[in-house]
Amino acid sequence: MRFSLLDRSRTRHGLPETAALEHSVERAIDVEQLGYERFWVAEHHAVPGIASGAPAVLLAAIGARTRRIRLGSGGVMLLNHRPLVVAEQFRMLAALYPGRIDLGLGRSLGFTEPVRHALGRLEASPEEFAQEIADVRAHLEGSAPLTARPADAGEVPMFVLATGSGVDTAAALGLPVVLGGPFLDSPELPDRLAAYRRRFRPHRGSSPQIIVSVDALIADTDEEARELALPEVWAMARSRTTGLFEALEPVARIRASSMSEKEARRVERGLAATVAGTAATVRRRIEELAERSGAHEVMATGATYDREALRASDEELARLLAG
């Protein structure tokens, strides 16, 4: 099974936000040497906990510091952009870093209503999303009235980031699907993926391909791994109270803070949903998920405050999946 990594340029308490971008570049360099298949970056707007709002810009910087690993977006939130502009950005990346660029496309709008207003898109249907994906592909393939330049930059593989209706969109367009979040634990997952394979309409020889995205962290003990997962889970739990997804905090600072009963319950649910533990624990969880989904690839999305512990986890995960 192939393995890859999604890094969301998480900011950290006590450090400047710009450091998060430097950390993403450094992480890409590290995981290339560890043998990861892909390194993807995210798009989030006006979120205090995430510094990456422009995947194409960050990918250009990472491409200049790496040599072999595939680079992509996990993803470009297509509804915030015009399809031609997205196609042009990734054509340029493909020209600069031939044979290494992926284009993952998502449907999410802004995190809050003010962000959605600033981006100029308050809602969009699954049908609109599907049409705009088709428009991007047409610009890339030269079948639209306009062709993204440079036209000879080579192929840019496309992926659909999906939950719910996005799976159907990927099948109808003959594209790979990337799945993550609570949908992976849904009882309907096997049936939805069976439908994806059954309804898949090949495009230029494509075949069904499934990537599962999991918050995976490895440490010497299960309890240590849960502590590594805590900063990300805490930020998510707090966002439900404050409306802000904030920077990662050190574990000691979190443990010293006062949690409401509701926040404590959210934290426990969040920790239970992560794939965090020893190598044996993580292997078992990933094998179970791979069996349920028939996934071709695992994309790790884990984040924590301690960068040295995160680097060690990335190394252990590479060893586990390669084995």
C-alpha positions as CSV (number, residue, x, y, z in Angstrom):
1,M,0.0,0.0,0.0
2,R,1.2,3.5,-0.9
3,F,1.5,6.1,1.9
4,S,1.5,9.9,1.8
5,L,1.1,12.9,4.0
6,L,-1.1,16.0,4.3
7,D,0.4,18.9,6.1
8,R,-1.9,21.8,7.0
9,S,0.8,24.3,8.1
10,R,-0.5,24.4,11.6
11,T,0.5,27.4,13.7
12,R,1.9,26.9,17.2
13,H,1.4,28.9,20.4
14,G,4.4,31.1,21.1
15,L,5.7,31.0,17.5
16,P,5.1,33.5,14.7
17,E,2.5,32.3,12.1
18,T,5.2,32.5,9.4
19,A,7.1,29.7,11.1
20,A,4.3,27.3,10.1
21,L,5.2,27.7,6.5
22,E,8.8,27.1,7.2
23,H,7.9,24.0,9.1
24,S,5.8,22.7,6.2
25,V,8.8,23.0,3.8
26,E,11.1,21.3,6.3
27,R,8.6,18.5,6.8
28,A,8.3,17.9,3.1
29,I,12.1,17.6,2.8
30,D,12.1,15.0,5.7
31,V,9.3,12.8,4.4
32,E,10.7,12.7,0.9
33,Q,13.8,11.0,2.4
34,L,11.5,8.7,4.3
35,G,9.9,7.4,1.1
36,Y,6.5,9.0,1.2
37,E,4.5,8.9,-2.1
38,R,3.0,12.4,-1.8
39,F,3.1,15.6,0.2
40,W,0.0,17.6,0.1
41,V,-0.9,21.0,1.5
42,A,-4.2,22.6,2.4
43,E,-6.3,25.7,1.8
44,H,-7.9,27.5,4.7
45,H,-8.8,31.2,4.9
46,A,-8.5,33.5,7.9
47,V,-8.1,30.6,10.3
48,P,-5.7,31.4,13.2
49,G,-4.5,27.8,13.5
50,I,-3.5,27.4,9.8
51,A,-1.1,29.5,7.8
52,S,-1.7,28.0,4.4
53,G,-4.4,29.9,2.4
54,A,-2.8,29.5,-1.1
55,P,-1.7,25.9,-1.9
56,A,-0.1,26.7,-5.2
57,V,2.2,29.3,-3.7
58,L,3.3,26.9,-0.9
59,L,3.8,24.0,-3.4
60,A,6.1,26.2,-5.5
61,A,8.3,26.8,-2.5
62,I,8.3,23.1,-1.5
63,G,9.0,22.0,-5.1
64,A,12.2,24.1,-5.1
65,R,13.5,22.3,-2.0
66,T,12.6,18.7,-3.0
67,R,13.4,16.5,-5.9
68,R,11.2,13.4,-6.2
69,I,8.1,13.4,-4.0
70,R,4.8,14.2,-5.6
71,L,3.3,17.5,-4.4
72,G,-0.4,18.4,-4.4
73,S,-3.3,20.1,-2.8
74,G,-5.4,18.5,-0.2
75,G,-7.1,20.5,-1.4
76,V,-7.9,23.5,-3.5
77,M,-11.4,24.6,-2.4
78,L,-12.6,24.9,-5.9
79,L,-15.8,26.9,-5.1
80,N,-13.5,29.8,-4.0
81,H,-11.9,30.1,-7.4
82,R,-12.5,30.3,-11.1
83,P,-11.7,27.0,-12.8
84,L,-9.4,28.5,-15.4
85,V,-7.2,30.2,-12.7
86,V,-6.9,26.9,-10.8
87,A,-5.9,25.1,-14.1
88,E,-3.3,27.8,-14.9
89,Q,-1.8,27.6,-11.4
90,F,-1.3,23.9,-11.5
91,R,-0.1,23.9,-15.1
92,M,2.6,26.3,-14.1
93,L,3.5,24.0,-11.2
94,A,3.6,21.0,-13.5
95,A,5.9,22.9,-15.8
96,L,8.3,23.8,-13.0
97,Y,8.2,20.4,-11.4
98,P,7.4,17.9,-14.2
99,G,5.7,14.7,-13.3
100,R,5.3,15.6,-9.6
101,I,2.1,17.7,-9.3
102,D,-1.3,16.5,-8.1
103,L,-4.5,18.6,-8.0
104,G,-6.9,17.6,-5.2
105,L,-10.2,19.5,-5.3
106,G,-12.6,20.1,-2.4
107,R,-16.0,21.6,-2.0
108,S,-15.8,23.3,1.4
109,L,-16.6,26.9,1.7
110,G,-15.1,29.3,4.3
111,F,-14.9,28.3,8.0
112,T,-17.1,31.1,9.1
113,E,-19.8,33.3,7.5
114,P,-17.6,36.4,7.3
115,V,-15.0,34.4,5.5
116,R,-17.6,33.1,3.1
117,H,-18.8,36.6,2.4
118,A,-15.2,37.7,1.8
119,L,-14.7,34.9,-0.7
120,G,-17.9,35.7,-2.4
121,R,-19.5,32.2,-2.2
122,L,-22.1,31.5,0.4
123,E,-23.4,28.1,-0.9
124,A,-23.0,25.7,-3.8
125,S,-24.7,22.5,-4.8
126,P,-23.0,19.1,-5.6
127,E,-24.0,19.7,-9.2
128,E,-22.2,23.0,-9.3
129,F,-19.1,21.4,-7.8
130,A,-19.1,18.6,-10.3
131,Q,-19.5,21.1,-13.2
132,E,-16.6,23.2,-12.0
133,I,-14.4,20.1,-11.7
134,A,-15.3,19.2,-15.2
135,D,-14.4,22.8,-16.3
136,V,-10.9,22.6,-14.6
137,R,-10.3,19.3,-16.4
138,A,-11.4,20.7,-19.7
139,H,-9.0,23.6,-19.3
140,L,-6.1,21.2,-18.5
141,E,-6.9,18.7,-21.3
142,G,-7.4,21.3,-24.0
143,S,-11.0,20.5,-24.6
144,A,-12.4,23.8,-23.4
145,P,-12.6,27.0,-25.5
146,L,-9.6,28.2,-23.5
147,T,-6.5,26.1,-22.7
148,A,-4.5,26.7,-19.5
149,R,-0.9,27.6,-20.3
150,P,1.8,26.4,-20.6
151,A,-0.1,23.8,-22.7
152,D,2.9,21.4,-22.9
153,A,3.5,21.1,-19.1
154,G,2.3,17.5,-19.0
155,E,-0.6,15.8,-17.2
156,V,-1.9,17.0,-13.8
157,P,-3.7,14.1,-12.1
158,M,-7.0,15.2,-10.3
159,F,-8.5,13.9,-7.1
160,V,-11.8,14.6,-5.4
161,L,-11.8,15.2,-1.6
162,A,-15.1,13.8,-0.6
163,T,-17.7,13.0,2.0
164,G,-21.2,12.1,1.2
165,S,-22.2,13.3,-2.3
166,G,-18.5,13.9,-3.3
167,V,-18.1,10.2,-3.6
168,D,-20.8,10.1,-6.3
169,T,-19.2,13.1,-8.0
170,A,-15.8,11.3,-8.2
171,A,-17.5,8.2,-9.7
172,A,-19.4,10.2,-12.3
173,L,-16.3,12.0,-13.4
174,G,-14.0,8.9,-13.3
175,L,-11.7,10.4,-10.7
176,P,-9.9,9.1,-7.6
177,V,-11.5,9.9,-4.3
178,V,-9.9,10.9,-1.0
179,L,-11.9,10.2,2.1
180,G,-11.4,11.3,5.7
181,G,-13.1,12.4,8.9
182,P,-16.2,10.8,10.5
183,F,-17.2,9.3,7.2
184,L,-14.5,6.7,7.6
185,D,-16.3,5.3,10.7
186,S,-19.7,5.4,9.1
187,P,-21.5,2.0,8.8
188,E,-22.4,3.0,5.3
189,L,-18.8,3.3,4.2
190,P,-18.5,-0.1,2.5
191,D,-21.8,0.3,0.6
192,R,-20.9,3.9,-0.5
193,L,-17.5,2.7,-1.8
194,A,-19.1,-0.3,-3.5
195,A,-21.4,2.1,-5.3
196,Y,-18.4,4.3,-6.2
197,R,-16.8,1.3,-7.9
198,R,-20.0,0.2,-9.6
199,R,-20.9,3.6,-10.9
200,F,-17.4,4.7,-11.9
201,R,-17.3,6.1,-15.4
202,P,-13.7,5.7,-16.7
203,H,-12.2,8.9,-18.2
204,R,-9.2,8.3,-20.5
205,G,-8.6,4.8,-19.1
206,S,-9.0,5.7,-15.4
207,S,-10.1,3.2,-12.8
208,P,-11.5,3.5,-9.3
209,Q,-8.9,4.6,-6.7
210,I,-9.4,5.3,-3.0
211,I,-7.2,7.2,-0.6
212,V,-8.1,7.3,3.0
213,S,-6.9,10.2,5.1
214,V,-6.4,9.5,8.8
215,D,-5.0,11.5,11.8
216,A,-2.2,9.0,12.5
217,L,0.4,9.5,15.2
218,I,2.9,6.9,16.6
219,A,4.7,6.9,19.9
220,D,6.3,4.4,22.3
221,T,3.1,3.8,24.2
222,D,-0.6,4.3,23.4
223,E,-0.9,6.9,26.2
224,E,2.1,8.9,24.8
225,A,0.5,8.9,21.3
226,R,-2.8,10.1,22.8
227,E,-0.9,13.0,24.3
228,L,0.6,13.8,20.9
229,A,-2.9,13.9,19.5
230,L,-4.3,16.1,22.2
231,P,-3.2,19.6,20.9
232,E,-5.1,19.0,17.6
233,V,-8.1,17.5,19.3
234,W,-8.2,20.3,21.9
235,A,-8.1,23.0,19.1
236,M,-11.0,21.4,17.4
237,A,-13.0,21.0,20.7
238,R,-12.3,24.7,21.6
239,S,-13.4,25.8,18.1
240,R,-16.9,24.5,18.9
241,T,-17.0,26.9,21.9
242,T,-15.1,29.9,20.5
243,G,-15.8,29.7,16.8
244,L,-12.0,29.9,16.2
245,F,-9.7,27.1,15.2
246,E,-6.6,28.2,17.0
247,A,-2.9,27.4,17.1
248,L,-1.6,24.2,18.6
249,E,-0.7,24.4,22.3
250,P,1.8,22.4,24.3
251,V,0.3,19.4,26.1
252,A,1.3,20.8,29.6
253,R,-0.5,24.1,28.9
254,I,-3.7,22.2,27.8
255,R,-3.6,20.0,30.9
256,A,-3.3,23.0,33.1
257,S,-6.3,24.7,31.6
258,S,-9.8,24.3,32.8
259,M,-12.1,22.3,30.5
260,S,-15.9,22.4,30.7
261,E,-17.6,19.0,30.9
262,K,-18.8,19.5,27.3
263,E,-15.2,20.2,26.1
264,A,-13.9,17.2,28.0
265,R,-16.4,15.0,26.3
266,R,-15.5,16.4,22.9
267,V,-11.8,15.8,23.6
268,E,-12.4,12.2,24.6
269,R,-14.4,11.6,21.4
270,G,-11.7,13.3,19.3
271,L,-9.0,11.2,20.8
272,A,-10.9,8.0,20.2
273,A,-11.3,9.0,16.6
274,T,-7.6,9.4,16.0
275,V,-5.3,6.6,14.8
276,A,-2.9,7.2,17.6
277,G,-0.8,4.6,19.5
278,T,2.2,2.3,19.3
279,A,3.2,1.0,15.9
280,A,1.2,-2.2,16.6
281,T,-1.9,-0.3,17.5
282,V,-1.7,2.0,14.4
283,R,-1.0,-1.0,12.2
284,R,-4.1,-2.7,13.4
285,R,-6.3,0.3,13.0
286,I,-5.0,1.0,9.5
287,E,-5.4,-2.6,8.4
288,E,-9.0,-2.6,9.6
289,L,-9.7,0.6,7.7
290,A,-8.0,-0.7,4.6
291,E,-10.1,-3.9,4.7
292,R,-13.3,-1.9,5.1
293,S,-12.5,0.6,2.4
294,G,-10.3,-1.3,-0.1
295,A,-8.1,1.8,-0.1
296,H,-5.1,1.9,-2.4
297,E,-3.3,4.5,-0.3
298,V,-3.1,5.9,3.3
299,M,-2.7,9.7,3.7
300,A,-1.5,10.7,7.2
301,T,-2.8,14.0,8.5
302,G,-1.5,13.9,12.1
303,A,-0.3,17.1,13.8
304,T,1.0,18.0,17.2
305,Y,2.8,20.8,19.0
306,D,6.1,19.0,19.5
307,R,7.8,19.0,16.2
308,E,10.5,16.5,17.2
309,A,7.8,14.0,18.3
310,L,6.0,14.6,15.0
311,R,9.2,13.9,13.0
312,A,9.7,10.7,14.9
313,S,6.0,9.7,14.3
314,D,6.4,10.4,10.6
315,E,9.5,8.1,10.5
316,E,7.7,5.3,12.4
317,L,4.7,5.6,10.2
318,A,6.8,5.3,7.1
319,R,8.5,2.2,8.5
320,L,5.2,0.7,9.4
321,L,3.5,1.3,6.1
322,A,6.5,0.3,4.0
323,G,6.6,-3.0,5.9
